[in-house]
Amino acid sequence: MTGFEFERFLDDLGPEKTIYLHDPRSGLRAILVVDNVAAGPSMGGVRMAPDITTEEVFRLARAMTLKNAGAGLPHGGGKAGILADPHTDEKERLIRSFARAIRDLGDYIPGPDMGTDETCMAWIRDEIGRAVGLPRVVGGIPLDEIGATGHGLVACAEVASEFCGLDLNGATLAVEGFGNVGRPAARLLVERGAVLVSASDSKGAIHAPDGIDVHALEEAKEETGSVTGYTRAKAVAPESLFTLPCDILIPAARPDCIHEGNVEDIRATLVLQGANIPATEGAERRLHERGILSVPDFIANAGGVICASVEFHGGNENAALEEIRGKIRRNTRQVLEASRDRGVLPREAAVALARRRVEEAMTLRRSFR
């Protein structure tokens, strides 16, 4: 990245630091961005994928700043990316090497993300004494196990459905990324009467207009490693999931999966952004122009970080679920009311809300004056 390219990511909020980590002994290559710590130490996940870029980590760290501020948490935003295949046999070695490399960076609290899980966080805590999203056996609230982000998406859907005239009972649902986020979200929405019609993962996608048995789909994925193991639905190209008819679309995997190349073909009424930065700026604007309600990522998918914060501050699982429901319902309503009343995109309303909270925190810190 050239100096000019770096400059375009700098603004009045951050980032505070960008660090490249390399350990030739373990093979570790990683990127860490601490964006803003005015409200407290940064908190954000450790992503593991072979194609992570600095720009991706920058954008994700800023999303965490906004997410933590939007949720009213005493934390700033940060993010880390380890450049490696998450299925490598060297995973524990790389995770532990990463942990040792960030030992002295106390303003960053790591949590699980795409390619990492509660076990990875236990390895990190074993090395440096700090991590969130830990296994229950070591006193954590395993946010993936309890489906924390999924619970938040359902709370968001309950409020957002009022703003787009959608009845969740009978609403058809498509989930891109049937994993730690999409899987519990699908199950919980089906419990509220929604009908799952499409699902995908990294190995393929399926579609059944008359509905997919979500519990049977979970069993098939456990047995075969993919949603394509569910035989009572038609296999389809993963990218076609965005063009299939549905009432609710949940992108819950990689960034920018909704973009200018497919946004015109999206046929949903409501988009719940389960992944971080799943839509490009232009695509979000076009969804709004087409009358499709898209709830921004850092409002809709904040359940995981809310759970992590409750864990970090000594709370239990019941307290975490209560906080998730209360905060996400309140913030979704506040953002969508502002969007409607001011005639702006939901993201513009959400960013304004979060920025006000970050800027207020910055006025109280001598280092930001």
C-alpha positions in Angstrom: 0.0 0.0 0.0 1.5 3.3 -1.0 1.4 6.4 1.2 -1.3 7.9 -1.0 -3.5 4.9 -0.6 -2.9 4.9 3.1 -4.0 8.5 3.4 -7.5 7.8 2.0 -8.3 5.7 5.1 -7.4 8.4 7.6 -10.0 10.8 9.0 -10.9 12.5 12.3 -11.9 9.2 14.0 -8.8 7.1 13.1 -7.3 4.7 12.7 -5.0 5.0 15.7 -2.6 2.4 14.5 -2.0 -0.2 11.8 0.4 -3.0 12.5 1.8 -5.7 10.2 2.8 -8.8 12.1 5.3 -11.4 10.8 7.0 -14.4 12.5 9.1 -16.4 10.0 9.4 -19.2 12.6 5.7 -19.9 12.7 4.9 -18.5 9.3 2.6 -15.9 10.8 1.5 -13.1 8.6 -1.2 -10.8 10.0 -2.7 -7.3 10.0 -4.0 -5.5 13.0 -5.9 -2.2 12.9 -6.9 -0.3 16.1 -9.3 2.3 14.9 -10.5 4.4 17.8 -10.3 3.9 21.6 -12.0 7.0 22.9 -14.8 5.0 24.5 -12.5 2.3 25.8 -10.1 -0.5 24.6 -10.9 -1.6 21.1 -12.8 -4.9 20.7 -13.1 -6.8 17.5 -12.7 -10.2 15.9 -9.7 -12.1 14.5 -10.4 -13.1 11.0 -8.5 -15.9 9.3 -8.4 -16.3 5.5 -5.6 -16.5 2.9 -6.8 -13.4 0.9 -7.3 -10.8 3.6 -6.2 -7.3 2.6 -5.2 -4.2 4.6 -8.2 -2.4 3.1 -10.5 -5.1 4.3 -9.1 -4.9 7.9 -9.3 -1.1 7.8 -13.0 -1.2 6.8 -13.8 -3.9 9.4 -12.1 -2.0 12.2 -14.1 1.1 11.4 -17.2 -0.9 11.3 -16.4 -2.1 14.8 -15.9 1.4 16.0 -19.3 2.3 14.7 -20.8 -1.0 15.9 -19.5 -0.6 19.5 -20.6 3.0 19.6 -24.0 2.2 18.0 -24.6 -0.4 20.7 -23.5 2.0 23.5 -20.6 -0.2 24.6 -17.5 1.1 26.5 -15.2 0.0 23.7 -13.6 1.3 20.6 -13.2 -0.6 17.3 -10.4 -2.9 16.2 -9.9 -5.8 13.8 -7.2 -8.4 13.0 -6.7 -10.6 10.0 -4.4 -13.7 9.9 -3.4 -14.5 6.3 -3.8 -18.3 6.3 -6.2 -21.1 5.4 -8.5 -21.5 8.5 -8.4 -25.3 7.8 -4.6 -25.6 8.1 -3.1 -28.1 10.4 -0.9 -25.3 11.7 -3.9 -23.3 13.0 -3.1 -23.5 16.7 0.5 -22.7 16.1 -0.4 -19.6 14.0 -3.1 -18.4 16.5 -0.7 -18.7 19.4 2.0 -16.9 17.5 -0.4 -14.1 16.7 -1.4 -13.9 20.4 2.2 -13.5 21.5 2.7 -10.8 18.8 -0.1 -8.7 20.3 0.8 -9.4 24.0 1.7 -5.7 24.7 -1.1 -4.2 22.6 -3.5 -3.9 25.6 -5.8 -1.5 23.7 -7.0 -4.4 21.5 -9.2 -7.2 22.9 -9.5 -10.1 20.4 -12.7 -12.1 19.7 -13.8 -14.8 17.3 -14.6 -14.0 13.6 -14.7 -15.7 10.3 -12.2 -18.6 10.4 -11.8 -18.6 14.2 -13.9 -19.7 17.1 -14.1 -20.1 20.9 -11.2 -22.6 20.9 -9.0 -20.1 19.1 -9.9 -17.5 21.7 -9.0 -20.0 24.5 -5.5 -20.4 22.9 -5.1 -16.6 22.8 -6.2 -16.1 26.4 -3.8 -18.9 27.4 -0.9 -17.0 25.8 -1.8 -13.4 26.9 -4.6 -13.5 29.4 -7.2 -11.5 27.3 -9.8 -12.6 24.8 -13.6 -12.7 24.5 -16.0 -15.3 23.1 -14.3 -18.0 25.2 -15.6 -21.6 25.8 -18.0 -22.0 28.6 -15.6 -24.4 30.4 -13.2 -21.6 31.0 -15.8 -19.1 32.1 -16.8 -17.6 28.8 -20.1 -17.0 27.0 -19.5 -18.9 23.7 -21.2 -16.4 21.4 -21.1 -18.7 18.4 -22.5 -21.6 20.4 -25.5 -19.6 21.7 -26.0 -17.8 18.4 -25.5 -14.3 19.8 -25.4 -12.5 16.5 -28.4 -14.6 15.2 -30.4 -13.5 18.2 -29.6 -9.9 17.4 -30.6 -10.3 13.8 -34.0 -11.6 14.9 -34.5 -8.7 17.2 -33.6 -6.4 14.4 -36.0 -8.2 12.0 -38.9 -7.8 14.6 -38.5 -4.0 14.5 -37.5 -3.6 10.8 -40.5 -5.6 9.6 -42.7 -2.8 10.9 -41.0 -0.3 8.7 -41.4 -2.3 5.5 -44.9 -3.7 6.0 -43.6 -7.3 6.4 -45.2 -10.0 8.5 -42.5 -12.4 9.8 -45.0 -15.2 10.0 -44.9 -16.8 6.6 -42.1 -14.5 5.3 -39.7 -16.3 3.0 -36.0 -16.3 3.9 -32.7 -16.6 2.1 -29.4 -17.0 4.0 -26.1 -16.4 2.4 -23.5 -18.0 4.7 -25.2 -20.8 6.8 -22.6 -20.7 9.5 -22.1 -19.2 13.0 -24.3 -16.2 12.1 -26.7 -17.4 9.4 -27.5 -20.7 10.9 -28.9 -19.6 14.3 -30.6 -16.6 12.6 -32.4 -19.0 10.2 -33.4 -21.3 13.0 -34.8 -18.5 15.2 -36.7 -16.8 12.4 -38.2 -20.1 11.4 -39.4 -20.5 15.0 -41.2 -17.1 14.5 -43.0 -18.4 11.4 -40.6 -17.6 8.6 -39.9 -20.1 5.8 -36.3 -20.8 4.8 -36.2 -21.2 1.0 -32.5 -20.7 0.2 -29.2 -21.2 1.9 -25.5 -21.3 1.0 -22.1 -21.8 2.4 -18.6 -21.9 1.0 -19.2 -25.2 -0.8 -22.5 -24.5 -2.5 -26.1 -23.3 -2.3 -29.6 -24.8 -2.3 -33.1 -23.6 -3.1 -36.5 -25.0 -2.3 -39.5 -22.6 -3.0 -41.8 -24.7 -0.7 -39.4 -24.5 2.2 -36.4 -26.1 3.8 -36.6 -28.1 7.0 -34.0 -26.0 9.0 -33.3 -28.7 11.5 -32.8 -31.3 8.8 -30.5 -28.9 7.0 -28.4 -28.4 10.2 -28.1 -32.2 10.5 -27.1 -32.5 6.8 -24.5 -29.8 7.2 -23.1 -31.5 10.3 -22.9 -34.8 8.5 -21.6 -33.7 5.1 -19.9 -30.3 5.8 -22.1 -28.4 3.5 -25.7 -27.3 2.9 -25.5 -29.2 -0.3 -25.8 -32.4 1.7 -29.5 -31.5 2.1 -31.1 -33.6 -0.7 -34.6 -32.2 -0.6 -33.7 -29.0 -2.3 -32.2 -28.0 -5.7 -28.5 -27.2 -5.9 -28.0 -23.8 -7.3 -25.0 -21.5 -8.0 -24.0 -19.6 -4.8 -24.2 -16.3 -6.6 -27.7 -17.0 -7.7 -29.0 -16.9 -4.1 -29.1 -13.1 -4.4 -31.4 -13.2 -7.4 -33.9 -15.7 -6.0 -37.3 -14.4 -4.7 -37.5 -14.0 -0.9 -38.9 -11.6 1.6 -35.9 -11.5 3.9 -32.3 -11.8 2.6 -29.5 -12.2 5.2 -25.9 -11.9 3.8 -23.8 -13.5 6.5 -20.4 -14.3 4.9 -17.8 -12.2 3.1 -17.7 -8.4 2.4 -19.2 -6.8 -0.7 -21.3 -9.8 -1.7 -24.1 -7.3 -2.7 -22.6 -5.0 -5.3 -23.4 -3.1 -8.4 -23.3 -6.2 -10.5 -26.2 -8.0 -8.7 -28.1 -5.3 -6.8 -30.7 -4.8 -9.6 -31.6 -8.5 -9.4 -32.2 -8.6 -5.6 -35.9 -9.3 -5.0 -36.1 -9.1 -1.2 -38.2 -6.7 0.8 -35.8 -6.6 3.8 -32.0 -7.1 3.9 -30.5 -7.8 7.3 -26.8 -7.4 7.1 -25.5 -10.3 9.1 -21.9 -10.0 7.8 -19.6 -7.1 8.3 -19.6 -4.7 5.2 -21.6 -7.1 3.0 -22.7 -4.4 0.6 -20.9 -1.7 -1.4 -21.8 1.9 -0.9 -23.4 2.1 -4.3 -25.4 -1.1 -3.8 -26.8 0.1 -0.5 -27.9 3.4 -2.2 -29.5 1.5 -5.0 -31.4 -0.8 -2.6 -32.8 2.3 -0.9 -33.8 3.8 -4.2 -35.6 0.5 -5.2 -37.6 0.6 -1.9 -35.7 -2.4 -0.3 -35.0 -1.8 3.4 -31.4 -2.7 4.2 -30.4 -2.5 7.9 -26.7 -1.6 8.2 -24.3 -4.2 9.5 -23.2 -2.5 12.7 -26.8 -2.1 13.8 -28.2 -5.5 12.7 -25.3 -7.8 13.6 -24.1 -6.3 16.9 -25.3 -9.2 18.9 -21.9 -10.9 19.0 -20.0 -7.9 20.3 -22.7 -7.0 22.8 -22.3 -10.6 24.1 -18.5 -10.3 24.1 -18.7 -7.0 26.1 -21.1 -8.5 28.7 -18.6 -11.5 29.1 -15.6 -9.1 29.3 -17.3 -7.2 32.1 -18.3 -10.3 34.1 -21.9 -10.9 33.0 -23.6 -14.2 32.3 -25.4 -15.7 29.3 -28.9 -14.6 30.3 -27.7 -11.0 30.8 -26.0 -11.1 27.4 -29.2 -12.3 25.6 -31.3 -9.6 27.4 -28.7 -6.9 26.5 -28.7 -8.1 22.8 -32.5 -7.9 22.5 -32.9 -4.6 24.2 -30.0 -2.7 22.6 -30.6 -4.0 19.0 -34.4 -3.4 19.1 -33.8 0.1 20.5 -31.1 1.1 18.1 -32.9 -0.4 15.0 -36.0 1.7 15.8 -34.0 4.8 16.4 -32.0 4.4 13.1 -35.0 3.6 11.0 -37.1 6.4 12.4 -34.3 8.8 11.7 -33.9 7.4 8.2 -37.7 7.8 7.5 -38.1 11.2 9.1 -35.0 12.8 7.6 -35.3 11.1 4.2 -31.7 9.6 4.3 -30.3 6.1 3.9 -30.5 3.9 7.0 -26.6 3.8 6.9 -26.4 7.6 7.0 -28.7 7.7 10.0 -26.8 4.9 11.7 -23.4 6.5 11.1 -24.7 9.8 12.4 -25.8 8.1 15.6 -22.6 6.2 16.1 -20.3 9.2 15.2 -22.1 11.4 17.8 -21.3 8.9 20.5 -17.7 8.5 19.4 -17.2 12.2 19.2 -18.7 12.8 22.6 -16.4 10.2 24.1 -13.4 11.9 22.3 -14.2 15.2 24.0 -13.7 13.5 27.4 -10.3 12.2 26.6 -7.2 14.4 26.8 -5.4 12.5 24.1 -8.1 13.4 21.6 -8.1 17.2 22.2 
